[in-house]
Amino acid sequence: MVPPKDQTSISLSFVSLYLVLGLLLPCSKVSAQSPLPKNSTSKPEAVSSINENKTEQKEVSPLIKDMVLIPGGNYKVGLAPEKGLRECQKYFDRCKMFTFLEEGPEHTAFVDSYYIDKYEVTQKQFEEVTGKNPSEFLGENYPVERVHWKQASNFCEQIGKRLPTETEWEIAAKGGQNHLYPWGDVMLSGKANLCDKNCVVVTHTGQFEDNTKYTAPVGSYPPNGYGLYDMAGNVWEWVNDWYGEGYYQEAPSKNPHGPHFGFSKIVRGGSWINAPDFLRSTFRNWSDPASQTNYFGFRCALSASKISQ
């Protein structure tokens, strides 16, 4: 029996609707895989795979090879002078409070994200860029020394970097902690190259052993919490800041860069020629920027914004 005309129309309408929906469904599936709003917690496999591929293809800048990213944020900087005095008195009876006044007061400083070298600049690196090696204690992987501040600054600029600020240096040296030394609150043998019982200087501390008389190859001692080497000892490290008496009393709380001018440049970290209290992460020292000694070296830094641009 032939169905009535109106029933045939209804059947065809359902077929047409089915075909239309069949054509539309694949489009709906593609649409579901398109990126979701930022606040969504869903993670479609197809999108995740695409994003992972993009990450794999992204090239890492050669500038940040052997550098560590220090995240931006607020950090404790400085130390109460009496704490520095007490640490000095563990080893010597000649300690004077005025030596430690410039470390105080302890305060909070905000810094933007930055990279800093894992290692002190080596003689090989310095010679490859400048064609010179002014060092006294020779060795390709030994820290370059006998460099004055301008030489250090120029080297960093030539390779697209800069010297770290004093605040950046101290934050990096602490390794994410707030201890006296990069590894903790107690000086220990084998942690850094200092003036130990092998040292040729009369102010040596005989209770410690670092297995060397002078400088040591970079990376010879354990890294700190950020994976940075020799943030205490080996060679003092030039930083960008001028020294200014009482600067910590008036330093800005955001990205401090030191006084605008001065007569001395800051050096940090202590060296193979120094006693333990000079190797503390907060200890501040300064020198004529033209000084060239066998215990002055440096490492470079780089603003993270330079990489993201």
Secondary structure per residue as TSV (DSSP state, phi and psi in degrees):
chain	resnum	aa	ss	phi	psi
A	1	M	-	360.0	133.1
A	2	V	-	-77.2	126.8
A	3	P	-	-66.1	151.1
A	4	P	-	-57.1	155.0
A	5	K	H	-58.4	-39.2
A	6	D	H	-69.7	-32.3
A	7	Q	H	-70.0	-37.9
A	8	T	H	-60.5	-43.0
A	9	S	H	-60.1	-41.1
A	10	I	H	-65.0	-43.0
A	11	S	H	-62.1	-45.3
A	12	L	H	-62.7	-35.2
A	13	S	H	-63.3	-42.5
A	14	F	H	-64.6	-39.2
A	15	V	H	-63.5	-45.1
A	16	S	H	-60.1	-43.7
A	17	L	H	-62.3	-40.8
A	18	Y	H	-61.5	-43.8
A	19	L	H	-64.9	-41.2
A	20	V	H	-62.4	-44.8
A	21	L	H	-64.8	-36.9
A	22	G	H	-62.0	-36.7
A	23	L	H	-72.7	-31.9
A	24	L	H	-79.7	-31.0
A	25	L	H	-56.4	-45.0
A	26	P	H	-58.1	-36.2
A	27	C	H	-63.0	-39.1
A	28	S	H	-63.9	-37.8
A	29	K	H	-65.2	-44.6
A	30	V	H	-61.0	-42.6
A	31	S	H	-60.2	-36.5
A	32	A	H	-68.5	-19.8
A	33	Q	T	-92.8	-3.7
A	34	S	S	-71.0	156.5
A	35	P	-	-54.0	139.9
A	36	L	-	-91.2	165.3
A	37	P	-	-56.0	154.6
A	38	K	T	-59.3	-29.9
A	39	N	T	-87.8	5.2
A	40	S	-	-78.8	143.2
A	41	T	-	-96.5	-4.5
A	42	S	-	-73.8	153.2
A	43	K	-	-142.6	80.0
A	44	P	-	-57.2	140.5
A	45	E	H	-60.2	-43.9
A	46	A	H	-61.0	-43.5
A	47	V	H	-67.9	-42.0
A	48	S	H	-58.9	-42.5
A	49	S	H	-63.2	-42.7
A	50	I	H	-62.8	-44.8
A	51	N	H	-64.2	-39.0
A	52	E	H	-63.7	-39.5
A	53	N	H	-62.8	-39.5
A	54	K	H	-64.4	-39.5
A	55	T	H	-64.5	-41.7
A	56	E	H	-63.1	-34.2
A	57	Q	H	-81.0	-16.4
A	58	K	S	-70.5	124.8
A	59	E	-	-82.8	139.2
A	60	V	-	-84.6	132.4
A	61	S	-	-61.6	132.5
A	62	P	G	-62.8	-18.2
A	63	L	G	-61.5	-32.9
A	64	I	G	-99.7	13.4
A	65	K	T	-63.1	133.6
A	66	D	T	59.7	33.1
A	67	M	E	-122.6	159.5
A	68	V	E	-120.5	135.9
A	69	L	E	-83.5	124.6
A	70	I	E	-103.2	116.4
A	71	P	-	-66.9	143.3
A	72	G	-	-65.9	153.1
A	73	G	E	156.1	-170.2
A	74	N	E	-94.6	135.2
A	75	Y	E	-136.9	151.5
A	76	K	E	-78.4	133.2
A	77	V	E	-133.0	145.4
A	78	G	-	86.6	176.5
A	79	L	-	-154.2	145.2
A	80	A	-	-61.4	126.3
A	81	P	H	-53.1	-35.0
A	82	E	H	-64.7	-27.1
A	83	K	H	-70.7	-39.1
A	84	G	H	-64.4	-40.3
A	85	L	H	-61.9	-44.3
A	86	R	H	-62.2	-39.1
A	87	E	H	-66.8	-40.1
A	88	C	H	-62.5	-40.5
A	89	Q	H	-68.0	-12.3
A	90	K	T	-68.2	-23.3
A	91	Y	T	-118.8	-25.5
A	92	F	-	-141.7	157.1
A	93	D	S	-104.0	6.4
A	94	R	-	-93.4	3.1
A	95	C	-	-67.3	135.9
A	96	K	-	-125.2	140.8
A	97	M	G	-59.2	-36.8
A	98	F	G	-60.3	-23.7
A	99	T	G	-62.7	-26.1
A	100	F	G	-111.4	0.1
A	101	L	G	-60.6	-34.8
A	102	E	G	-72.4	-7.8
A	103	E	G	-79.8	-19.6
A	104	G	-	-102.2	164.6
A	105	P	S	-85.0	162.2
A	106	E	-	-66.8	135.0
A	107	H	E	-151.0	172.4
A	108	T	E	-104.2	134.5
A	109	A	E	-130.0	139.5
A	110	F	E	-98.2	135.3
A	111	V	E	-130.4	147.2
A	112	D	-	-73.4	161.6
A	113	S	-	-60.9	143.9
A	114	Y	E	-153.2	161.7
A	115	Y	E	-105.8	150.2
A	116	I	E	-141.0	146.5
A	117	D	E	-59.7	140.0
A	118	K	S	-65.8	-33.6
A	119	Y	S	-125.8	157.5
A	120	E	-	-64.1	148.3
A	121	V	-	-62.2	130.1
A	122	T	B	-88.9	166.6
A	123	Q	H	-64.5	-37.1
A	124	K	H	-62.4	-46.5
A	125	Q	H	-62.3	-44.2
A	126	F	H	-64.4	-43.1
A	127	E	H	-69.3	-34.6
A	128	E	H	-62.7	-32.9
A	129	V	H	-89.3	-42.8
A	130	T	H	-100.2	-18.1
A	131	G	S	78.7	8.3
A	132	K	-	-133.4	155.7
A	133	N	-	-140.0	97.9
A	134	P	-	-81.1	-0.4
A	135	S	-	-64.4	152.2
A	136	E	S	-91.9	-42.4
A	137	F	S	-96.5	95.8
A	138	L	-	-79.5	143.9
A	139	G	-	166.5	129.9
A	140	E	T	-53.0	-40.5
A	141	N	T	-98.4	11.2
A	142	Y	S	-85.9	155.2
A	143	P	B	-66.0	140.1
A	144	V	-	-68.4	136.9
A	145	E	-	-137.4	-179.7
A	146	R	S	60.4	36.7
A	147	V	-	-109.9	134.7
A	148	H	-	-84.5	172.6
A	149	W	H	-59.4	-43.7
A	150	K	H	-62.5	-38.9
A	151	Q	H	-63.4	-41.0
A	152	A	H	-65.3	-46.4
A	153	S	H	-62.8	-44.3
A	154	N	H	-62.7	-40.5
A	155	F	H	-59.3	-49.7
A	156	C	H	-59.9	-42.3
A	157	E	H	-65.1	-37.6
A	158	Q	H	-62.8	-29.8
A	159	I	T	-100.9	14.1
A	160	G	T	84.7	18.6
A	161	K	-	-122.1	-160.1
A	162	R	B	-156.7	167.8
A	163	L	-	-73.5	146.7
A	164	P	-	-70.3	155.2
A	165	T	-	-73.4	164.2
A	166	E	H	-61.0	-41.2
A	167	T	H	-65.9	-42.6
A	168	E	H	-60.1	-42.7
A	169	W	H	-60.8	-47.3
A	170	E	H	-64.5	-42.3
A	171	I	H	-60.1	-44.5
A	172	A	H	-64.0	-40.9
A	173	A	H	-62.4	-35.0
A	174	K	H	-71.7	-16.9
A	175	G	T	64.4	31.5
A	176	G	T	87.7	1.3
A	177	Q	S	-117.7	-176.3
A	178	N	-	-131.8	51.7
A	179	H	-	-95.7	171.7
A	180	L	S	-67.4	-39.8
A	181	Y	B	-117.7	164.2
A	182	P	T	-58.3	-22.1
A	183	W	T	-105.7	-15.4
A	184	G	B	162.5	-161.1
A	185	D	S	-100.8	3.0
A	186	V	S	-127.8	133.2
A	187	M	-	-70.2	134.5
A	188	L	-	-134.4	147.8
A	189	S	T	-64.0	145.8
A	190	G	T	81.5	3.9
A	191	K	S	-96.3	-24.7
A	192	A	S	-161.2	161.7
A	193	N	B	-92.1	105.6
A	194	L	-	-130.3	-174.2
A	195	C	S	-83.4	84.1
A	196	D	-	-93.6	-157.3
A	197	K	T	-69.1	-15.3
A	198	N	T	-87.2	-10.3
A	199	C	-	-68.0	142.8
A	200	V	S	-84.7	-4.1
A	201	V	S	-92.6	146.4
A	202	V	T	-67.6	-20.0
A	203	T	T	-87.2	20.5
A	204	H	-	-64.6	156.2
A	205	T	-	-110.9	106.4
A	206	G	T	-69.0	-11.6
A	207	Q	T	-83.6	-4.1
A	208	F	-	-116.7	154.5
A	209	E	-	-135.6	120.9
A	210	D	-	-121.1	4.3
A	211	N	S	68.9	21.0
A	212	T	-	-153.3	150.5
A	213	K	S	-89.6	-33.9
A	214	Y	S	-122.4	-138.5
A	215	T	-	-73.0	161.3
A	216	A	-	-124.8	155.6
A	217	P	-	-53.7	142.7
A	218	V	T	-60.6	144.4
A	219	G	T	79.8	14.8
A	220	S	-	-75.8	-17.4
A	221	Y	S	-119.7	161.4
A	222	P	-	-59.4	146.8
A	223	P	-	-76.7	165.1
A	224	N	-	-86.2	-169.6
A	225	G	T	-63.4	-20.7
A	226	Y	T	-92.5	-2.2
A	227	G	S	82.9	23.6
A	228	L	-	-100.7	141.0
A	229	Y	-	-107.1	146.6
A	230	D	-	59.0	35.5
A	231	M	S	-74.9	-9.4
A	232	A	S	-128.2	128.1
A	233	G	B	81.4	-173.4
A	234	N	S	74.5	-78.2
A	235	V	S	-137.8	146.9
A	236	W	E	-60.7	149.2
A	237	E	E	-119.1	123.3
A	238	W	E	-62.9	139.8
A	239	V	E	-120.3	178.0
A	240	N	E	-76.6	-26.4
A	241	D	E	-72.5	144.0
A	242	W	E	-74.4	153.0
A	243	Y	-	-86.9	138.4
A	244	G	-	-138.9	126.5
A	245	E	T	-58.5	130.4
A	246	G	T	71.9	16.2
A	247	Y	H	-58.0	-38.4
A	248	Y	H	-63.8	-20.2
A	249	Q	H	-70.9	-24.6
A	250	E	H	-128.7	6.9
A	251	A	-	-61.5	138.9
A	252	P	-	-63.4	153.0
A	253	S	S	-83.5	-11.0
A	254	K	B	-120.8	124.0
A	255	N	S	44.6	57.1
A	256	P	-	-64.3	138.8
A	257	H	-	-122.8	13.4
A	258	G	-	82.5	175.7
A	259	P	-	-61.0	160.4
A	260	H	S	-73.4	-23.8
A	261	F	-	-155.3	168.7
A	262	G	-	178.5	-170.3
A	263	F	S	-115.1	-16.5
A	264	S	-	-129.4	149.5
A	265	K	E	-105.7	147.6
A	266	I	E	-74.9	139.3
A	267	V	E	-124.2	148.3
A	268	R	E	-135.7	154.6
A	269	G	S	102.7	-15.3
A	270	G	-	73.6	177.7
A	271	S	-	-151.9	-175.9
A	272	W	T	-62.9	-15.8
A	273	I	T	-100.5	3.9
A	274	N	S	-114.0	154.7
A	275	A	-	-76.3	165.9
A	276	P	G	-54.0	-40.5
A	277	D	G	-64.5	-21.7
A	278	F	G	-78.3	-14.7
A	279	L	G	-90.3	-0.9
A	280	R	S	-63.4	148.0
A	281	S	T	-64.2	-23.2
A	282	T	T	-99.0	-5.7
A	283	F	-	-67.3	129.6
A	284	R	-	-108.6	132.6
A	285	N	E	-137.4	161.2
A	286	W	E	-150.5	159.7
A	287	S	E	-154.9	161.7
A	288	D	-	-56.0	127.4
A	289	P	T	-61.4	-13.7
A	290	A	T	-89.7	-1.0
A	291	S	-	-63.5	136.1
A	292	Q	-	-132.8	97.6
A	293	T	-	-121.7	166.1
A	294	N	T	-81.9	14.5
A	295	Y	T	-131.6	18.8
A	296	F	E	-113.7	123.9
A	297	G	E	-138.7	-152.4
A	298	F	-	-173.4	170.4
A	299	R	-	-140.6	164.0
A	300	C	-	-107.0	164.3
A	301	A	E	-134.9	173.3
A	302	L	E	-157.7	128.8
A	303	S	E	-64.5	133.4
A	304	A	H	-62.0	-28.0
A	305	S	H	-63.1	-25.1
A	306	K	H	-67.4	-29.3
A	307	I	H	-83.4	-34.9
A	308	S	H	-80.0	-11.6
A	309	Q	-	-72.2	360.0
